[in-house]
């Protein structure tokens, strides 16, 4: 699997007036990977924006690495393929380059309306405080159906998201296809070194979402990665932004990243980390890596226990 190291995240890019320009500017700046999910409730707008770029010749479908995810209500074997086909319809493409299990927790199913693009409401992301979680669906049942999608040519690669080591170990014990990717929250305050080490040993690529600590998602009383004094000092010394430093740090650890921005200026700053800097800017020294390692506090901005009550123990301990 060949995959660009930096991809455009699309969470919270809401409405065609935001999505369209964001996709257009990202493609013009050289982004080759777009990260989507049905529970971002914007895949129909992304599909329209991508179709415009395909029609203009800005990029060809085969030149774009497109990722989406399986939402929790569709983990039963019979629901996996219909959920994927809904995403393909909304994105206006025939296949995905990568399809991930978004969270390793199943919800009770909700209807899929193929007569419309997009979703009429946000029931596909509603756990009702954990009451909608269906503990009868195993991860292996879902994975078997994911493997079928590869055999049918509907997806090129399959993977997981938000999987801790124990669940990943169990999943890989009997599957025909090993996960290509485990996409997880990683930033200097949540470094997940043991997870990275395990995935590397098993040949699973780790992809970091929220690599800058979700500045637009966090609560006012939560810590700010982008305002951290150590990161600010290192970035200033190198003449780069803290955001660029966070991306370079993740990539130096072997992780690809998902970086969300609708701003052309910030998109350009982000993609420059992959497109090419002088080595003295992009390669962090051993001492700098050590100082950043000391910032780890195991802090999650995405906490299932806030959404799912006691049922969240099925994910993180």
Buried (B, 14 or more C-beta within 10 A) or exposed (E): EEBBBBBBBBBBBBEEEBBBBBBBBBBBBBBBBBBBBBBBBBBBBBBBBBBBBBEEEBBEBEEBBBBBBBBBBBBBBEBBBEBBBBBBBBBBBEBBBBBBBBBBBBBBBBEBEEEEBBBEEEEBBBBEEBEBBBEEBBBEBBBBBBBBBBEEEBBBBBBBBBBBBEBBEBBBEEBEBBBBBBBBBBBBBBBBEEBBEBBEEBEBBBBBBBBBBBBEEBEEEBEBBBEBEBBBEBBEEBEBBBBBBBBBBBBBBEBBBBBBBBEBEBBBBBBBBBEEBEEEBBEBEEEBBEBBEEBBEEBBBBEBBEBBBEBBEBBEE
